[in-house]
Amino acid sequence: MARRKASQFRIAFSYVFDYALCIVLIGVWSYIATFEPSYSRFSLSDITLQYPIADPETVPYGLAVVYSIIVPLAVIVLWPLVVDHFRYHSSFSSRLWDVNAGILGLLLSEAITLVITTSLKEIVGRPRPDAIARCMPEDGATDASPYGLSDITVCTQPDKDILAEGFRSWPSGHSSTAFAGLGYLSFYLAGKLSLYDNKGEVWKATAVMFPFLGAAAIATSRVKDHRHHGTDVLTGSIMGFVIAWMSYRMYFPSLNDTAREGRAWSIRSWGEAKVSPEIVEPEDEIDEEERIALANQELRRRQVAAQRNGNYDYDPRYSQSAQSYNDETYDSRLDSASSTTEHPLRPQITTESDGNPFEPRR
């Protein structure tokens, strides 16, 4: 009992630490945002910097936060608690665990994106397309002759914040955070809807497309408002997309693993194989014999799912879906079941009283 409590405390502490670290990253971002940018030199005759200041913006900062963070957060909370309840009739603790994993992945995606984006903005100090309008050069100001550039000494802008903001163009923060949040939501929906289940259902692709479309609309609005150059938006979008994918895969299986139907990895453990949270509840304490039995049940569930999708050559040992099961454990199970199998790598699916492989463990 003492060992179990120690293990539960270690697990709980590890996730509390993850949340705390994400909050620290957001604090680091807030601190970095107070720095002045590098103020790169520029040419007063550069027509790409001579756009007016857009007022109001198409997507102001507050609205970008709602679209990029609040909307994905709402879907991540409601989907497991409502949709998955009717799809699987799984336990509340299992669905609550899925919510936790989804929120932690979204928070990590946004926190890392904010820190990297803001740091690069301050380091590079690239002028925005409306930099000269923000600068308000003094009358008669010209670039140094014959091929020189100007710096902020020619500016008469009394508001230092407006001037500083004109030199934070690369990369686009709206673009990176939009794809970090809405891109993460697209990956989340793709997993929950089993997008790559070999059925080719267009409605699933359409549902997954909309968050990406929203992120792209937010990103391109920055070009429309003359707040960013095209390369700023492209770089920020790619950055947010990559970080969103990395954060999603930390807590959820591959989109090709359609047998899991987008459910999060099991609760964190050390030195133990991962199994589905629908099979083993986080608070369960199981011995090795029960663990092997549960692993067998999971393998049967995966094979049935694969055969329903038309994959009759499914090999659970070499499938990416079963990457958490090692060969030694699998071979030992095959040896014990050799008298009831027709193929050395594919156990027979029976309708014995050991339970429905699709039925989640309560």
Contacts in CASP RR format, 6 or more apart in sequence:
PFRMAT RR
TARGET T0000
AUTHOR 0000-0000-0000
METHOD contacts of the structure
MODEL  1
MARRKASQFRIAFSYVFDYALCIVLIGVWSYIATFEPSYSRFSLSDITLQ
YPIADPETVPYGLAVVYSIIVPLAVIVLWPLVVDHFRYHSSFSSRLWDVN
AGILGLLLSEAITLVITTSLKEIVGRPRPDAIARCMPEDGATDASPYGLS
DITVCTQPDKDILAEGFRSWPSGHSSTAFAGLGYLSFYLAGKLSLYDNKG
EVWKATAVMFPFLGAAAIATSRVKDHRHHGTDVLTGSIMGFVIAWMSYRM
YFPSLNDTAREGRAWSIRSWGEAKVSPEIVEPEDEIDEEERIALANQELR
RRQVAAQRNGNYDYDPRYSQSAQSYNDETYDSRLDSASSTTEHPLRPQIT
TESDGNPFEPRR
4 285 0 8 1.000
8 283 0 8 1.000
11 267 0 8 1.000
11 268 0 8 1.000
11 269 0 8 1.000
11 282 0 8 1.000
14 268 0 8 1.000
15 100 0 8 1.000
15 104 0 8 1.000
15 268 0 8 1.000
18 104 0 8 1.000
18 108 0 8 1.000
19 104 0 8 1.000
19 107 0 8 1.000
22 104 0 8 1.000
22 107 0 8 1.000
22 108 0 8 1.000
22 111 0 8 1.000
25 111 0 8 1.000
25 112 0 8 1.000
25 114 0 8 1.000
25 115 0 8 1.000
26 111 0 8 1.000
26 114 0 8 1.000
28 115 0 8 1.000
29 111 0 8 1.000
29 114 0 8 1.000
29 115 0 8 1.000
29 118 0 8 1.000
32 115 0 8 1.000
32 118 0 8 1.000
32 119 0 8 1.000
32 122 0 8 1.000
33 118 0 8 1.000
35 122 0 8 1.000
36 122 0 8 1.000
36 164 0 8 1.000
37 121 0 8 1.000
37 122 0 8 1.000
37 124 0 8 1.000
37 125 0 8 1.000
37 164 0 8 1.000
37 166 0 8 1.000
37 167 0 8 1.000
37 168 0 8 1.000
38 122 0 8 1.000
38 123 0 8 1.000
38 124 0 8 1.000
38 125 0 8 1.000
38 167 0 8 1.000
39 125 0 8 1.000
39 151 0 8 1.000
39 152 0 8 1.000
39 167 0 8 1.000
40 124 0 8 1.000
40 125 0 8 1.000
40 126 0 8 1.000
40 127 0 8 1.000
40 167 0 8 1.000
41 149 0 8 1.000
41 150 0 8 1.000
41 151 0 8 1.000
42 49 0 8 1.000
42 127 0 8 1.000
42 131 0 8 1.000
42 132 0 8 1.000
42 149 0 8 1.000
42 150 0 8 1.000
42 151 0 8 1.000
43 49 0 8 1.000
43 143 0 8 1.000
43 148 0 8 1.000
43 149 0 8 1.000
43 150 0 8 1.000
44 132 0 8 1.000
44 137 0 8 1.000
44 141 0 8 1.000
44 142 0 8 1.000
44 143 0 8 1.000
44 150 0 8 1.000
44 154 0 8 1.000
45 143 0 8 1.000
46 132 0 8 1.000
48 129 0 8 1.000
48 229 0 8 1.000
49 127 0 8 1.000
49 128 0 8 1.000
49 129 0 8 1.000
49 130 0 8 1.000
49 131 0 8 1.000
49 132 0 8 1.000
50 129 0 8 1.000
50 132 0 8 1.000
50 133 0 8 1.000
51 129 0 8 1.000
51 130 0 8 1.000
51 133 0 8 1.000
51 226 0 8 1.000
52 130 0 8 1.000
52 133 0 8 1.000
52 226 0 8 1.000
53 130 0 8 1.000
53 133 0 8 1.000
53 134 0 8 1.000
53 226 0 8 1.000
54 130 0 8 1.000
54 225 0 8 1.000
54 226 0 8 1.000
54 227 0 8 1.000
57 221 0 8 1.000
57 225 0 8 1.000
57 227 0 8 1.000
58 221 0 8 1.000
58 224 0 8 1.000
58 225 0 8 1.000
59 67 0 8 1.000
59 174 0 8 1.000
59 217 0 8 1.000
59 218 0 8 1.000
59 221 0 8 1.000
59 222 0 8 1.000
64 174 0 8 1.000
64 177 0 8 1.000
64 178 0 8 1.000
64 218 0 8 1.000
67 178 0 8 1.000
67 182 0 8 1.000
67 214 0 8 1.000
67 218 0 8 1.000
68 110 0 8 1.000
68 177 0 8 1.000
68 178 0 8 1.000
68 180 0 8 1.000
68 181 0 8 1.000
68 182 0 8 1.000
68 215 0 8 1.000
68 218 0 8 1.000
69 106 0 8 1.000
69 110 0 8 1.000
69 177 0 8 1.000
69 181 0 8 1.000
71 182 0 8 1.000
71 185 0 8 1.000
72 106 0 8 1.000
72 181 0 8 1.000
72 182 0 8 1.000
72 184 0 8 1.000
72 185 0 8 1.000
72 188 0 8 1.000
72 211 0 8 1.000
73 103 0 8 1.000
73 106 0 8 1.000
75 185 0 8 1.000
75 188 0 8 1.000
75 189 0 8 1.000
76 99 0 8 1.000
76 102 0 8 1.000
76 103 0 8 1.000
76 106 0 8 1.000
76 185 0 8 1.000
76 188 0 8 1.000
77 99 0 8 1.000
77 103 0 8 1.000
79 188 0 8 1.000
79 192 0 8 1.000
80 95 0 8 1.000
80 96 0 8 1.000
80 98 0 8 1.000
80 99 0 8 1.000
81 95 0 8 1.000
81 96 0 8 1.000
81 99 0 8 1.000
83 192 0 8 1.000
84 90 0 8 1.000
84 95 0 8 1.000
84 98 0 8 1.000
84 263 0 8 1.000
85 95 0 8 1.000
87 261 0 8 1.000
88 278 0 8 1.000
88 360 0 8 1.000
89 360 0 8 1.000
90 278 0 8 1.000
90 360 0 8 1.000
91 281 0 8 1.000
91 360 0 8 1.000
91 362 0 8 1.000
93 281 0 8 1.000
93 282 0 8 1.000
93 283 0 8 1.000
94 277 0 8 1.000
94 278 0 8 1.000
94 281 0 8 1.000
94 360 0 8 1.000
97 264 0 8 1.000
97 267 0 8 1.000
97 277 0 8 1.000
97 282 0 8 1.000
98 263 0 8 1.000
98 264 0 8 1.000
98 277 0 8 1.000
100 264 0 8 1.000
101 251 0 8 1.000
101 252 0 8 1.000
101 264 0 8 1.000
101 265 0 8 1.000
102 188 0 8 1.000
102 251 0 8 1.000
102 252 0 8 1.000
102 264 0 8 1.000
104 251 0 8 1.000
105 184 0 8 1.000
105 247 0 8 1.000
105 248 0 8 1.000
105 250 0 8 1.000
105 251 0 8 1.000
106 181 0 8 1.000
106 184 0 8 1.000
106 185 0 8 1.000
106 247 0 8 1.000
108 247 0 8 1.000
108 250 0 8 1.000
109 180 0 8 1.000
109 181 0 8 1.000
109 184 0 8 1.000
109 240 0 8 1.000
109 243 0 8 1.000
109 244 0 8 1.000
109 246 0 8 1.000
109 247 0 8 1.000
109 248 0 8 1.000
110 177 0 8 1.000
110 180 0 8 1.000
110 181 0 8 1.000
112 180 0 8 1.000
112 243 0 8 1.000
112 247 0 8 1.000
113 176 0 8 1.000
113 177 0 8 1.000
113 180 0 8 1.000
113 239 0 8 1.000
113 240 0 8 1.000
113 243 0 8 1.000
113 244 0 8 1.000
114 177 0 8 1.000
116 176 0 8 1.000
116 239 0 8 1.000
116 243 0 8 1.000
117 171 0 8 1.000
117 172 0 8 1.000
117 173 0 8 1.000
117 176 0 8 1.000
117 177 0 8 1.000
117 236 0 8 1.000
117 239 0 8 1.000
118 173 0 8 1.000
120 170 0 8 1.000
120 171 0 8 1.000
121 168 0 8 1.000
121 169 0 8 1.000
121 170 0 8 1.000
121 171 0 8 1.000
121 173 0 8 1.000
122 168 0 8 1.000
124 170 0 8 1.000
125 167 0 8 1.000
125 168 0 8 1.000
125 169 0 8 1.000
125 170 0 8 1.000
126 167 0 8 1.000
126 168 0 8 1.000
126 169 0 8 1.000
126 170 0 8 1.000
126 229 0 8 1.000
126 232 0 8 1.000
127 166 0 8 1.000
127 167 0 8 1.000
127 169 0 8 1.000
128 134 0 8 1.000
128 165 0 8 1.000
128 166 0 8 1.000
128 167 0 8 1.000
128 168 0 8 1.000
128 169 0 8 1.000
128 226 0 8 1.000
128 227 0 8 1.000
128 228 0 8 1.000
128 229 0 8 1.000
129 169 0 8 1.000
129 226 0 8 1.000
129 227 0 8 1.000
129 228 0 8 1.000
129 229 0 8 1.000
130 166 0 8 1.000
130 226 0 8 1.000
130 227 0 8 1.000
131 166 0 8 1.000
131 167 0 8 1.000
131 169 0 8 1.000
134 157 0 8 1.000
134 162 0 8 1.000
134 163 0 8 1.000
134 165 0 8 1.000
134 166 0 8 1.000
135 152 0 8 1.000
135 154 0 8 1.000
135 155 0 8 1.000
135 156 0 8 1.000
135 157 0 8 1.000
135 163 0 8 1.000
135 166 0 8 1.000
136 155 0 8 1.000
136 156 0 8 1.000
136 157 0 8 1.000
137 150 0 8 1.000
137 154 0 8 1.000
137 155 0 8 1.000
137 156 0 8 1.000
138 154 0 8 1.000
138 155 0 8 1.000
138 156 0 8 1.000
141 150 0 8 1.000
141 154 0 8 1.000
142 150 0 8 1.000
143 149 0 8 1.000
143 150 0 8 1.000
144 150 0 8 1.000
152 163 0 8 1.000
152 167 0 8 1.000
155 163 0 8 1.000
157 163 0 8 1.000
169 227 0 8 1.000
169 228 0 8 1.000
169 229 0 8 1.000
169 232 0 8 1.000
170 228 0 8 1.000
170 229 0 8 1.000
170 231 0 8 1.000
170 232 0 8 1.000
170 235 0 8 1.000
171 232 0 8 1.000
171 235 0 8 1.000
171 236 0 8 1.000
171 239 0 8 1.000
172 219 0 8 1.000
172 222 0 8 1.000
172 227 0 8 1.000
172 228 0 8 1.000
172 232 0 8 1.000
172 233 0 8 1.000
172 235 0 8 1.000
172 236 0 8 1.000
172 237 0 8 1.000
173 236 0 8 1.000
174 218 0 8 1.000
174 219 0 8 1.000
174 221 0 8 1.000
174 222 0 8 1.000
174 227 0 8 1.000
174 228 0 8 1.000
175 215 0 8 1.000
175 218 0 8 1.000
175 219 0 8 1.000
175 222 0 8 1.000
175 228 0 8 1.000
175 232 0 8 1.000
175 233 0 8 1.000
175 234 0 8 1.000
175 235 0 8 1.000
175 236 0 8 1.000
175 237 0 8 1.000
175 240 0 8 1.000
176 236 0 8 1.000
176 237 0 8 1.000
176 239 0 8 1.000
176 240 0 8 1.000
176 243 0 8 1.000
177 240 0 8 1.000
178 214 0 8 1.000
178 215 0 8 1.000
178 218 0 8 1.000
178 219 0 8 1.000
178 237 0 8 1.000
178 240 0 8 1.000
179 215 0 8 1.000
179 219 0 8 1.000
179 236 0 8 1.000
179 237 0 8 1.000
179 238 0 8 1.000
179 239 0 8 1.000
179 240 0 8 1.000
179 241 0 8 1.000
179 244 0 8 1.000
180 240 0 8 1.000
180 243 0 8 1.000
180 244 0 8 1.000
180 247 0 8 1.000
181 211 0 8 1.000
181 215 0 8 1.000
181 240 0 8 1.000
181 244 0 8 1.000
182 211 0 8 1.000
182 212 0 8 1.000
182 214 0 8 1.000
182 215 0 8 1.000
182 218 0 8 1.000
183 211 0 8 1.000
183 212 0 8 1.000
183 215 0 8 1.000
183 240 0 8 1.000
183 241 0 8 1.000
183 244 0 8 1.000
184 244 0 8 1.000
184 247 0 8 1.000
184 248 0 8 1.000
185 211 0 8 1.000
186 208 0 8 1.000
186 209 0 8 1.000
186 211 0 8 1.000
186 212 0 8 1.000
187 244 0 8 1.000
187 245 0 8 1.000
187 248 0 8 1.000
187 252 0 8 1.000
187 255 0 8 1.000
188 248 0 8 1.000
188 252 0 8 1.000
188 262 0 8 1.000
189 207 0 8 1.000
189 208 0 8 1.000
189 211 0 8 1.000
190 196 0 8 1.000
190 204 0 8 1.000
190 208 0 8 1.000
190 255 0 8 1.000
191 252 0 8 1.000
191 255 0 8 1.000
191 258 0 8 1.000
191 261 0 8 1.000
191 262 0 8 1.000
192 261 0 8 1.000
192 262 0 8 1.000
193 204 0 8 1.000
193 207 0 8 1.000
193 208 0 8 1.000
194 204 0 8 1.000
194 258 0 8 1.000
194 261 0 8 1.000
194 262 0 8 1.000
195 204 0 8 1.000
195 205 0 8 1.000
195 208 0 8 1.000
195 255 0 8 1.000
195 258 0 8 1.000
196 255 0 8 1.000
196 256 0 8 1.000
196 258 0 8 1.000
197 258 0 8 1.000
197 309 0 8 1.000
198 258 0 8 1.000
198 309 0 8 1.000
198 310 0 8 1.000
198 311 0 8 1.000
199 309 0 8 1.000
215 237 0 8 1.000
216 237 0 8 1.000
219 233 0 8 1.000
219 236 0 8 1.000
219 237 0 8 1.000
220 233 0 8 1.000
222 228 0 8 1.000
222 232 0 8 1.000
222 233 0 8 1.000
223 229 0 8 1.000
223 230 0 8 1.000
223 233 0 8 1.000
251 264 0 8 1.000
251 265 0 8 1.000
252 262 0 8 1.000
252 263 0 8 1.000
252 264 0 8 1.000
252 265 0 8 1.000
253 260 0 8 1.000
253 262 0 8 1.000
253 263 0 8 1.000
253 265 0 8 1.000
253 321 0 8 1.000
254 320 0 8 1.000
256 320 0 8 1.000
256 321 0 8 1.000
257 320 0 8 1.000
257 321 0 8 1.000
258 305 0 8 1.000
258 309 0 8 1.000
258 321 0 8 1.000
259 301 0 8 1.000
259 302 0 8 1.000
259 305 0 8 1.000
259 306 0 8 1.000
259 321 0 8 1.000
260 276 0 8 1.000
260 321 0 8 1.000
263 276 0 8 1.000
263 277 0 8 1.000
263 278 0 8 1.000
264 277 0 8 1.000
265 274 0 8 1.000
265 277 0 8 1.000
266 274 0 8 1.000
266 275 0 8 1.000
266 276 0 8 1.000
266 277 0 8 1.000
266 280 0 8 1.000
266 282 0 8 1.000
267 277 0 8 1.000
267 282 0 8 1.000
273 291 0 8 1.000
273 295 0 8 1.000
273 324 0 8 1.000
273 325 0 8 1.000
273 326 0 8 1.000
273 329 0 8 1.000
274 324 0 8 1.000
275 291 0 8 1.000
275 294 0 8 1.000
275 295 0 8 1.000
275 298 0 8 1.000
275 324 0 8 1.000
276 298 0 8 1.000
278 360 0 8 1.000
278 361 0 8 1.000
279 294 0 8 1.000
279 297 0 8 1.000
279 298 0 8 1.000
279 360 0 8 1.000
279 361 0 8 1.000
280 286 0 8 1.000
280 294 0 8 1.000
280 361 0 8 1.000
281 361 0 8 1.000
286 294 0 8 1.000
292 329 0 8 1.000
292 332 0 8 1.000
292 333 0 8 1.000
294 361 0 8 1.000
295 325 0 8 1.000
295 329 0 8 1.000
295 333 0 8 1.000
296 333 0 8 1.000
296 337 0 8 1.000
296 347 0 8 1.000
297 354 0 8 1.000
297 355 0 8 1.000
297 357 0 8 1.000
298 357 0 8 1.000
299 316 0 8 1.000
299 322 0 8 1.000
299 325 0 8 1.000
299 330 0 8 1.000
299 333 0 8 1.000
299 347 0 8 1.000
300 347 0 8 1.000
300 349 0 8 1.000
300 357 0 8 1.000
301 357 0 8 1.000
301 358 0 8 1.000
302 314 0 8 1.000
302 316 0 8 1.000
302 319 0 8 1.000
302 321 0 8 1.000
302 322 0 8 1.000
303 314 0 8 1.000
303 316 0 8 1.000
303 346 0 8 1.000
303 347 0 8 1.000
303 349 0 8 1.000
304 349 0 8 1.000
304 357 0 8 1.000
304 358 0 8 1.000
305 358 0 8 1.000
306 312 0 8 1.000
306 314 0 8 1.000
306 319 0 8 1.000
306 321 0 8 1.000
307 314 0 8 1.000
307 349 0 8 1.000
314 346 0 8 1.000
315 345 0 8 1.000
315 346 0 8 1.000
316 322 0 8 1.000
316 325 0 8 1.000
316 330 0 8 1.000
316 345 0 8 1.000
316 346 0 8 1.000
317 325 0 8 1.000
317 327 0 8 1.000
317 330 0 8 1.000
317 345 0 8 1.000
318 345 0 8 1.000
322 330 0 8 1.000
333 347 0 8 1.000
334 341 0 8 1.000
334 344 0 8 1.000
334 345 0 8 1.000
334 347 0 8 1.000
337 347 0 8 1.000
338 344 0 8 1.000
340 347 0 8 1.000
340 348 0 8 1.000
340 350 0 8 1.000
341 347 0 8 1.000
341 348 0 8 1.000
342 348 0 8 1.000
349 357 0 8 1.000
END
